[in-house]
Structure formats: C-alpha cells, structure tokens
Amino acid sequence: MIIAPSLLAANFGCFAKEAARVDRSGADWLHLDIMDGHFVENISFGPKVVQTLRPLVKIFFDVHLMCSRPEILLEPFARAGADQIDVHVELGEQVTPLLWKIKSLGKRAGLAINPPTAVSMVQPFLDQIDSLLVMTVNPGFGGQQFIHEALPKIQQAVDWRRQRGLSYNIGVDGGIDFKTAPECARVGADAFISGTTLFGQRNMKAAVSKLRRITAAYDPSLSDPAI
C-alpha cells in the first residue's frame, strides 16, 4: 500500500520543514496538487516549489496537474524533480499526447478522473498509465467530505486491471481518513492520498503507520497474486 501525504494541507509558510516531516514519517510519496485557477477554481504552487524541495528530501514526488494547459508544465515539472505526473482524463483528445510526453521525459504517467466523470472514460488509456487516480472529492480545495459514489469506480478499475493483466496503481484522493481509507482499500485501492488527516497530526509518523496498517489488511496482492 502506498501512503502519500498531500502538501496542499501543509503549512504554506514552511514547506521545507513540512516536506522533511513527510520524509521522516515513513510515507511512500509526497503528493503535490498543482492548480491553475482555470481547470479548478483554486491556485496552489508551481515548479519552483518542487525544485526547491527536491534536494531536501528523498521521497517520491507525485505531481497532480489540475490545469487546463498541462502541456506547458510537463517539462518544467520534470526538470524540477517530479517522479510521476498525473493529468486529467477530462482533457479528452489531449490525454494520449500528454501521457506520451510524460513517458518521453522519463517519468511515471498518471491519469486522474473527477467524481462526475464516467469511469469508462479512462478505459482507452489504461495500458498507457502507471497510476490511476480516482478523485473522491470534487478537486480544488482540501478538507472536503468523501464522496462514497466513487467506490464503484475503484472496483471497475480493479476488474479492468485484472482482466487485462495490467499493473497500474489505483489511488484515491479527497476526504481520505482513518475511516474512508479502509473503505477504499476494501474495494481495491492501493494508493492513499491524504492531506488534513496526516498533516493535522502532531506525530505524522504514527499517523502514516496507522493508515498503512488499517489499509494493508485489504491488500489484494496478499490474496490474489494476479492483481
């Protein structure tokens, strides 16, 4: 199971200390939400933040582009130190060239899907991706309530992965806490992006360990090696 604290919930006044805190916590990824004020209403941060943090920590950087023109950001974020770059299936015809470009930059390619979007939209791209990110809130702001209607999307993604012999991660992002994470793990999610629940704890290491423990009980690889 992959545990990924989301920097959007960190103290913006001390990103370096917050990233180091994640690095020490035993988490697997640091998730960075990039918002442009167009694709979503909010604005977050850009490549310079990633570039600044990269030499300070060793953790895997998962960069989630919630942007209308991600094509202009792929190279800057790749140079800045992203390990994986996620783009949205809602971008339609742009998706294939975006995924190809991410791969050409030597990065893992992720595809995200918003709650209102039919899960069938991701099906044509599954053999091109390393990670599928199922949004469990409407993107743009942290601290929102988990949308349970996203759970069948996870189940469908698991079925497709098994049927087609693929190996992409299935991540969930939005309202992920100690109650909702096991619900997602039970239906097949294996990467958990959590902001407020992890950054809000004084002892992040203990919180990461707890989240890992309560999701690992549902790790499909332990019971079904085909996944």
C-alpha positions in Angstrom: 0.0 0.0 0.0 1.2 3.5 -0.9 0.7 6.3 1.6 1.0 9.8 0.2 0.6 12.9 2.4 -0.7 15.8 0.3 1.3 19.1 0.5 -1.9 21.1 0.0 -2.7 20.5 3.6 0.8 21.6 4.9 1.7 24.9 6.4 2.5 27.0 3.4 4.8 29.2 5.5 7.3 26.3 6.0 7.2 23.9 3.1 10.8 22.8 3.6 10.1 21.7 7.2 6.8 20.1 6.2 8.4 18.1 3.3 11.1 16.9 5.7 8.4 15.9 8.1 6.9 13.7 5.4 10.3 12.3 4.5 10.8 11.2 8.1 7.3 9.8 8.5 7.7 6.6 6.5 5.3 7.7 3.8 5.9 6.5 0.3 5.1 9.6 -1.8 4.6 13.3 -1.3 1.6 14.3 -3.4 1.7 17.8 -4.9 -1.6 19.4 -6.2 -0.9 21.9 -8.9 -3.9 24.2 -9.5 -4.1 26.9 -12.2 -7.3 28.8 -11.3 -8.9 27.6 -14.6 -9.3 23.8 -14.5 -10.2 24.3 -10.8 -11.0 27.5 -9.0 -8.1 27.4 -6.6 -4.4 28.3 -7.3 -1.7 26.4 -5.4 2.0 26.4 -6.4 4.3 25.8 -9.4 7.5 24.1 -10.5 9.7 26.4 -8.3 8.3 24.8 -5.1 9.1 21.3 -6.4 12.6 22.5 -7.5 13.2 23.9 -4.0 12.0 20.9 -2.1 13.6 18.2 -4.4 17.2 18.4 -3.0 16.0 18.5 0.6 14.1 15.1 0.7 14.4 11.7 -0.9 10.7 10.8 -1.1 8.9 10.1 -4.4 7.2 13.2 -5.8 3.7 12.6 -7.3 2.7 15.8 -9.1 -1.0 16.1 -9.9 -1.7 18.7 -12.6 -5.2 20.1 -12.2 -4.6 22.5 -15.1 -6.2 23.5 -18.4 -2.9 23.6 -20.2 -0.7 20.9 -18.7 1.3 20.6 -21.9 3.2 23.7 -20.9 4.0 22.4 -17.5 5.3 18.9 -18.2 8.9 19.8 -18.9 9.2 22.4 -16.1 7.9 19.9 -13.5 10.0 17.1 -14.9 13.1 19.3 -14.7 12.1 20.4 -11.2 12.1 16.8 -9.9 8.7 15.2 -10.3 8.8 11.4 -10.3 5.2 10.9 -11.5 3.0 13.4 -13.3 -0.8 13.0 -13.3 -3.1 14.6 -15.9 -6.9 14.5 -16.1 -9.0 12.3 -18.4 -11.4 15.3 -18.7 -8.8 16.8 -21.1 -10.2 14.5 -23.8 -8.1 14.3 -27.0 -5.1 15.8 -25.2 -4.7 12.8 -23.0 -2.8 10.5 -25.2 -0.1 13.0 -26.3 0.2 14.2 -22.7 0.8 10.6 -21.5 3.3 10.0 -24.3 5.2 13.2 -23.4 5.3 12.3 -19.7 6.8 9.0 -20.6 9.3 10.6 -23.0 10.5 12.7 -20.1 11.4 9.5 -18.2 8.6 10.0 -15.6 5.7 7.7 -14.5 2.4 8.7 -16.1 -0.7 9.0 -14.0 -4.3 9.6 -15.1 -6.9 11.3 -12.8 -10.7 11.2 -13.0 -13.1 13.6 -11.3 -16.3 12.4 -9.5 -18.8 13.4 -12.1 -16.9 11.7 -15.0 -17.9 8.3 -16.1 -15.2 5.7 -15.3 -15.5 4.4 -18.9 -13.6 7.5 -20.0 -10.3 6.1 -18.6 -10.6 2.7 -20.3 -8.8 3.6 -23.6 -5.8 4.8 -21.7 -5.2 2.0 -19.1 -2.4 0.4 -21.0 -0.6 3.7 -21.2 -0.5 4.6 -17.5 1.4 3.7 -14.3 -1.2 5.1 -12.0 -5.0 5.8 -12.0 -6.1 8.5 -9.5 -9.8 8.3 -8.6 -10.8 11.7 -7.1 -13.1 11.1 -4.1 -14.0 14.8 -3.8 -14.5 17.5 -6.4 -11.0 18.9 -6.9 -9.8 22.3 -5.9 -9.8 22.6 -2.2 -8.7 20.4 0.7 -10.8 19.3 3.6 -13.9 18.2 1.6 -16.2 15.4 2.5 -15.6 12.0 0.9 -17.9 11.0 -2.0 -18.9 7.4 -1.5 -20.3 7.2 -5.0 -16.6 6.9 -6.2 -16.2 3.4 -4.7 -17.7 1.6 -7.8 -15.1 3.3 -10.0 -12.3 1.7 -7.9 -14.0 -1.7 -8.3 -14.3 -1.3 -12.0 -10.6 -0.2 -12.3 -9.6 -3.3 -10.3 -11.6 -5.5 -12.7 -10.1 -4.0 -15.8 -6.6 -4.3 -14.3 -7.1 -8.0 -13.6 -8.8 -8.7 -17.0 -6.1 -7.0 -19.0 -3.1 -8.1 -17.0 -2.0 -4.6 -16.2 -0.2 -3.2 -13.1 -1.2 0.4 -12.6 -1.7 1.7 -9.1 -5.2 2.7 -8.1 -5.1 5.8 -6.0 -7.7 7.8 -4.1 -7.6 11.4 -3.3 -10.1 13.5 -1.3 -11.5 13.1 2.2 -9.2 10.1 2.9 -9.0 9.5 6.6 -8.9 6.6 9.0 -12.5 5.7 8.2 -12.7 6.2 4.5 -9.3 4.7 3.6 -10.2 1.2 4.6 -13.5 1.5 2.6 -11.4 2.3 -0.5 -8.8 -0.4 0.3 -11.7 -3.0 0.6 -12.7 -2.4 -3.0 -9.2 -2.4 -4.3 -7.4 1.0 -3.9 -3.7 0.7 -3.2 -2.5 4.3 -3.0 -4.0 6.7 -0.5 -3.5 10.5 -0.8 -4.4 12.1 2.5 -3.9 15.8 3.4 -5.6 17.0 6.6 -5.7 13.7 8.3 -1.9 13.3 8.1 -0.6 16.9 8.3 -3.1 17.6 11.1 -1.4 15.1 13.4 1.4 16.1 15.7 3.0 12.7 15.1 2.8 12.2 11.4 4.9 9.0 11.6 2.3 7.4 13.9 -0.5 8.6 11.6 1.2 7.2 8.5 1.8 3.9 10.3 -1.9 3.7 11.3 -3.1 4.5 7.8 -0.8 1.8 6.4 -1.9 -0.8 9.0 -5.6 -0.3 8.5 -5.4 -0.4 4.7 -2.9 -3.3 4.5 -5.5 -5.7 5.8 -7.2 -5.4 2.4 -4.0 -5.5 0.2 -5.2 -7.5 -2.8 -1.7 -8.7 -3.6 -1.7 -10.8 -0.4 -4.8 -12.8 -1.5 -4.7 -12.6 -5.3 -1.3 -12.5 -7.0 -2.9 -11.8 -10.3 -3.6 -8.2 -9.3 
